[in-house]
Amino acid sequence: MTQETRPRVRPLRITPYTHQGVPGFVLQDPLGLSDKMLFVPADLGPVLALLDGTRDLQRVRSEFLMRYGKPLPPEVLQALVRDLDAAFMLDNARFEEFKQARLDAYRRGPYRPPRLAGQVYPAGAEELRAALDKYLAAAPNTMPRPTRPIVGVVSPHIDYPRGWRVYARTWAYAQEAVRAAERVIVLGTDHNGPPGSLTLTRQNYATPYGVLPTATAAVDALAAAWGPEDAFRYELHHIGEHSVELALVWLHHLRGGKPVEVVPVLVGSFDHYVQRRQDPATDPRLNAWLEALAAVAAEKPTLVVAAVDFAHVGPAFGDPRPYRDADKQRLRRADEALLNALRVGDPEAWFWRIAGVDDRDRICGFAALYLYLRLLEGHTGVVTGYEHCPADQEGGSLVSIAGAVTLAR
């Protein structure tokens, strides 16, 4: 049978939601390629797990009846499959054509539009300037000025309404380096990237202040070091991924809207290293790419940015019970150990602190910040902020975030 007769649901963002009193789930495209959303009632939620490409519709209905003791009318299943297909939520030929069209349009465009403008921050330049200036005024950084130049910035990538204090204190502290930079390398978490992926793009990034040109020659050098096919295999992730975007908006703001060339890199997970208990420093391919990255950074005055969040814990992220005060204190201690690795510029300590507990706290900046520390190894850092941000209405789930700068030797 063809794939169309054995429907397979793509990886989706699934959010519990109640619509007109009916509990269920909202399905969204995690890549941001489609803005379509689909509400699925809770009693049909188990059907999604059966649509894995191994069963035709008759078998889906049979297994649903066997597992749950309830019939699944054929017209209901067919309607669900049609709706999923219409929203590009099935992994099939129609979605592949749509994906290629989106990639072609992205590459033809003059720049990558700011996807979260009008959602996480104002879409207009004047409104954005006022909002970020308000954040800066409300969370002034009173730390003593650094005695050495800043060469790196660790910035959150959580939404601004939750993370604004850490964003403001971090970027304000780094403002002289931000304004002096002639090139900015941004290592952003790729939330949808497979283990070990490094994804480049030649496309420019835009903010409401204007266009930040991508340093295409630097991108090409990095692509050659990684392998061009692999370097651009997941380029579509740049369209919907927010990590690089949310850092660049602050960078552009602190530069007063003045452009600077950018090297945007999306970094996939380190799951493969964790599972094999392999130190990334023993990976010759990664080492060669980091050498190429260091060469790119040495070409002109460069600021390196890691756009990362820390822990994701609680029921919203799969933990069996809500986080209480004792759990939060344990998390603070664990995060403090990671921040110490950042302070002393020790990528090995950073990696093993996380890998040694199987990434128990789901550090979504794990890989990107490791590369940042490797590039700036031995440089000391200053932590500019740390917070727990709520991740559910009950307060039992949270995201920890931190900001820091790295100083020249």
C-alpha positions in Angstrom: 0.0 0.0 0.0 1.1 3.6 -0.6 1.9 5.9 2.3 -1.3 7.8 1.6 -3.3 4.7 2.4 -1.3 4.2 5.6 -1.3 7.7 7.0 1.6 8.8 9.2 1.3 11.9 11.4 4.3 14.2 11.4 6.0 15.2 14.7 3.7 17.9 16.0 3.4 20.4 18.8 0.5 19.1 20.9 -1.1 21.4 23.5 -3.9 20.4 25.9 -6.9 22.7 25.3 -10.6 22.9 26.0 -12.8 24.2 23.2 -16.4 25.1 24.0 -16.3 22.9 27.0 -14.8 19.9 25.1 -11.4 18.8 26.3 -8.8 18.0 23.7 -5.6 19.0 22.0 -4.4 21.7 19.6 -2.0 20.5 17.0 0.5 22.8 15.4 3.5 22.5 13.1 6.6 22.8 15.3 8.6 23.9 12.2 6.4 26.9 11.7 6.0 26.1 8.0 2.3 26.1 8.2 0.2 28.4 10.4 -2.7 26.0 10.4 -3.9 24.7 13.8 -6.2 21.7 14.4 -8.3 20.9 17.4 -8.7 17.2 18.2 -11.1 16.1 20.9 -9.6 14.1 23.7 -11.4 10.9 22.8 -9.7 11.0 19.4 -6.3 11.7 20.8 -5.3 8.0 20.9 -6.0 7.7 17.2 -3.0 10.0 16.4 -0.7 7.4 17.9 -2.1 4.7 15.6 -1.5 6.9 12.5 2.2 5.9 12.3 2.4 4.8 8.7 2.2 1.1 9.5 -1.6 0.7 9.4 -4.4 1.2 6.9 -7.6 2.9 8.1 -9.4 -0.5 8.6 -6.6 -1.7 10.9 -6.6 1.6 12.8 -10.3 1.2 13.5 -9.8 -2.5 14.5 -7.0 -1.7 16.9 -8.8 1.3 18.4 -11.8 -1.0 19.1 -9.5 -3.7 20.6 -7.6 -1.3 22.8 -10.3 1.1 24.0 -13.5 -1.0 23.6 -15.2 1.7 21.6 -16.0 1.8 17.9 -14.4 4.3 15.6 -16.8 5.2 12.8 -15.2 5.2 9.4 -16.5 8.6 8.5 -15.0 10.1 11.7 -11.6 8.6 11.0 -11.7 9.6 7.4 -12.6 13.2 8.4 -9.7 13.3 10.8 -7.2 12.1 8.2 -8.6 14.6 5.7 -8.2 17.5 8.2 -4.7 16.4 9.1 -3.8 16.3 5.4 -5.3 19.7 4.8 -3.2 21.2 7.6 0.0 19.5 6.3 0.3 17.4 9.4 0.8 14.1 7.5 4.2 12.9 6.4 3.3 12.3 2.7 3.9 13.5 -0.8 1.6 16.5 -0.4 3.6 17.7 2.6 7.0 17.1 0.8 5.8 19.3 -2.1 4.6 22.0 0.4 8.0 21.8 2.2 9.9 22.3 -1.0 7.8 25.2 -2.0 8.4 26.8 1.4 12.1 26.3 1.1 12.2 27.8 -2.4 10.2 30.8 -1.3 12.4 31.3 1.7 15.6 31.3 -0.3 14.1 33.7 -3.0 13.0 36.2 -0.4 15.1 39.3 0.5 15.3 38.2 4.1 13.9 35.9 6.7 10.9 37.8 8.2 10.8 38.2 12.0 8.4 35.4 12.7 7.5 36.4 16.3 6.9 40.1 15.6 3.4 41.0 16.7 3.3 38.0 19.0 6.2 38.0 21.4 7.3 41.6 20.7 5.8 44.6 18.8 6.0 44.4 15.0 6.6 48.2 14.6 10.1 49.6 15.1 9.0 52.5 17.3 6.7 50.3 19.4 9.5 47.7 19.8 12.0 50.4 20.8 9.6 51.7 23.5 8.9 48.2 24.8 12.6 47.1 25.1 13.6 50.5 26.6 10.9 50.0 29.2 12.4 46.6 30.0 15.9 48.1 30.3 14.7 50.9 32.6 12.8 48.4 34.8 15.7 46.0 35.2 18.9 48.0 35.3 22.2 46.1 35.6 24.0 47.5 38.6 27.0 45.2 38.4 30.4 46.8 38.1 31.6 47.2 34.6 33.9 44.5 33.3 37.6 45.2 33.3 38.2 43.3 30.1 36.4 43.4 26.7 33.4 41.2 26.3 33.7 38.6 23.5 30.6 36.5 24.1 27.0 36.7 25.3 24.8 34.0 26.7 21.2 35.1 26.1 17.9 33.3 26.9 15.5 32.5 24.1 12.3 32.3 26.1 9.6 34.7 25.3 10.2 38.3 26.4 7.2 38.6 28.8 8.6 35.8 31.0 12.4 36.4 30.5 12.6 40.2 30.1 14.6 40.8 33.3 17.4 38.5 32.3 17.4 39.7 28.7 17.6 43.3 29.7 20.4 42.9 32.3 22.5 40.7 30.0 22.2 42.8 26.9 22.7 46.1 28.7 25.8 44.7 30.4 27.2 43.8 27.0 26.2 46.9 25.1 29.7 48.2 24.4 30.7 44.9 22.8 27.5 44.7 20.9 28.1 48.2 19.4 31.7 47.5 18.6 31.2 44.1 16.9 31.8 43.8 13.2 30.5 40.3 13.0 28.2 38.3 15.2 28.1 34.5 15.4 24.8 33.2 16.9 24.6 29.6 18.1 20.9 29.0 18.6 19.1 25.9 19.9 17.4 24.0 17.1 14.4 22.6 19.0 13.5 20.4 16.0 17.0 19.5 14.9 18.1 15.8 15.0 21.1 14.8 17.2 24.4 16.2 15.9 22.9 18.6 13.3 24.5 21.9 12.5 22.3 23.9 10.2 23.3 27.0 8.3 21.5 29.4 6.0 22.7 32.1 3.5 19.5 34.0 4.0 19.5 37.4 5.8 17.7 37.8 9.1 15.4 40.8 9.6 14.1 42.5 12.8 11.5 45.3 12.9 14.6 47.7 12.8 15.7 46.4 9.4 17.9 43.7 7.9 20.9 42.1 9.4 23.0 40.7 6.5 24.3 37.2 6.7 28.0 36.8 6.2 27.7 34.4 3.2 31.4 33.8 2.7 31.7 32.8 6.4 28.6 30.5 6.0 30.1 28.9 2.9 33.4 28.2 4.8 31.5 26.6 7.7 29.4 24.6 5.2 32.5 23.3 3.5 33.9 22.2 6.8 30.8 20.3 7.8 29.7 19.1 4.4 27.4 21.3 2.3 24.6 18.7 2.1 24.4 18.2 5.9 24.9 21.9 6.6 21.8 22.9 4.6 19.7 19.7 5.1 17.5 21.3 7.7 17.7 24.9 6.5 13.9 25.1 6.6 14.2 25.1 10.4 15.4 28.7 10.3 11.9 29.7 9.2 10.2 28.9 12.4 13.0 28.5 15.0 12.8 31.4 17.5 16.2 31.1 19.3 18.3 33.1 16.9 15.6 35.6 16.2 14.9 36.5 19.9 18.6 37.2 20.5 19.1 39.2 17.3 16.2 41.6 18.2 18.0 42.6 21.4 21.3 42.8 19.5 19.8 45.1 16.9 18.1 47.2 19.6 21.3 47.8 21.5 23.0 48.8 18.2 20.4 51.5 17.7 19.1 49.8 14.6 22.6 49.8 13.0 23.1 46.6 11.0 26.0 44.1 11.5 26.8 41.0 9.6 25.6 37.8 11.2 26.5 34.1 11.0 23.3 32.2 12.2 23.8 28.6 13.2 21.1 26.2 14.5 22.4 23.5 16.7 20.6 20.1 17.2 20.7 18.0 20.3 23.6 16.1 21.9 21.5 13.0 22.6 23.8 10.8 20.5 26.8 11.8 22.7 24.8 11.3 25.9 23.6 7.8 24.9 27.1 6.7 23.9 28.8 8.4 26.8 31.1 10.0 24.3 32.9 13.3 25.0 32.2 15.6 22.0 35.9 16.6 22.2 36.8 13.2 20.8 34.7 13.7 17.6 37.1 14.7 14.8 34.4 16.0 12.6 33.1 18.4 15.2 36.6 19.4 16.1 37.3 20.3 12.4 34.1 22.3 12.3 35.0 24.2 15.4 38.4 25.0 13.9 36.6 26.5 10.9 34.3 28.5 13.3 37.4 29.9 15.1 38.9 31.0 11.8 35.6 32.8 10.9 35.6 34.5 14.3 39.2 35.6 13.9 38.6 37.4 10.6 37.3 40.5 12.2 36.1 41.8 15.6 33.5 39.2 16.4 30.9 38.8 19.2 29.8 35.2 19.9 26.2 34.7 21.1 24.6 31.5 22.5 20.8 31.8 22.4 19.9 29.2 25.0 17.5 28.3 27.8 18.4 25.9 30.7 16.1 23.4 32.4 12.6 22.4 31.3 11.0 20.5 34.2 7.6 19.5 35.6 4.5 17.8 34.2 4.4 20.1 31.1 7.7 18.5 30.0 6.8 14.9 31.0 7.8 14.7 34.7 5.4 12.6 36.8 4.7 15.3 39.4 4.8 19.1 39.9 7.9 20.8 41.1 7.7 22.0 44.6 10.1 24.2 46.7 12.5 21.4 47.5 12.6 20.4 43.8 13.3 24.0 42.8 16.1 24.3 45.3 17.6 21.1 43.9 17.4 22.6 40.4 19.0 25.8 41.5 22.0 23.8 42.8 22.2 21.8 39.6 22.0 25.0 37.5 24.6 26.7 39.7 27.1 23.9 38.8 26.5 24.6 35.1 26.9 28.3 35.6 30.2 27.7 37.3 31.4 25.8 34.2 30.4 28.9 32.3 32.2 31.2 34.7 35.5 29.4 34.2 35.0 28.6 30.6 35.1 24.8 30.9 33.2 22.9 28.2 34.1 19.5 29.5 32.6 20.3 32.9 29.5 21.7 31.2 29.0 18.5 29.1 29.6 15.9 31.9 27.4 17.8 34.4 24.5 17.3 32.0 25.5 14.0 30.4 26.3 12.4 33.7 22.6 12.6 34.8 21.3 11.7 31.3 20.2 15.3 30.7 17.6 14.8 33.5 16.6 18.5 33.5 16.3 18.8 29.7 18.8 21.6 29.2 17.6 22.8 25.8 20.8 24.9 25.4 23.0 21.9 26.1 24.6 21.6 22.6 24.7 25.2 21.6 26.3 26.4 24.8 28.9 23.6 24.6 30.0 24.8 21.2 30.1 28.4 22.6 32.3 27.2 25.4 34.6 25.3 23.1 35.0 28.3 20.8 35.8 30.5 23.9 37.5 27.8 26.0 39.5 29.2 28.9 37.8 32.6 28.8 36.2 33.5 32.1 32.5 34.5 32.3 30.2 36.7 34.4 26.7 35.6 35.2 24.3 38.5 34.7 21.0 36.9 35.7 19.2 33.6 36.6 15.4 33.0 37.0 12.7 30.3 37.1 9.9 31.1 34.6 6.5 29.4 34.9 5.6 26.9 32.3 2.0 26.0 33.3 -0.9 27.6 35.0 -0.5 25.5 38.2 3.1 26.6 38.8 4.4 23.0 38.9 6.4 23.3 35.6 9.1 25.8 34.9 11.9 26.8 32.6 15.2 28.0 34.1 17.0 30.7 32.2 20.3 32.5 32.7 22.3 35.3 31.1 26.1 35.7 31.1 29.0 37.4 29.3 32.4 36.0 28.5 35.5 38.2 28.8 38.6 38.4 26.7 41.7 36.9 28.2 
